[in-house]
Amino acid sequence: MADEILSIKAAIRNVPDFPVPGVLFKDITPVLRDPGLLSTAVAALSAYVRAREAQVIAGIESRGFILGAPVAMALGIPFVPVRKAGRLPWDTIKASYELEYGTAEIEVHRDAFGPGERVVIIDDLLATGGTACAACELVERTGAVVAGCGFLIELTFLNGAAKLRRYDFESLVRFGAGE
């Protein structure tokens, strides 16, 4: 599987100055367009989730939906969307976090997770760790347990791992500064 993971890393496209000048955006659409690479990513994340004995997948909007839903389907476990504030139709709880260029909020339905349920959070990218930590906070506020966090990409130079040090996490590919 190591060669396949390297192929995923090679397929990720750099987009300079998006969404703001100075940011080097990691575009995963070439991975999503290749069924073999997407299958490899889902299989690797599924293996991580299975090892964490997760009972539920929480996918962070929006690319966490793309990766998390097929992992949940592959393992036969529920999928819960973690959405941007104001997009869920029922009673929600919210958590705020800081971005590189502002602040934001995410939310889940108040009854999204059962007490003690083991939840793995899935997203495409670990950067500063703010979004992932906010998602972990939401899971814990429902009484569920964060069993881990799985990411397609980690930007190691932004040190998001330091914010997640309380949690187990896995990143399939890592990029350093300038990569």
Summary of the structure (lengths in Angstrom):
residues: 179
radius of gyration: 15.4
end to end distance: 21.9
largest distance: 44.4
contacts: 603
relative contact order: 0.16
helix: 36%
strand: 35%
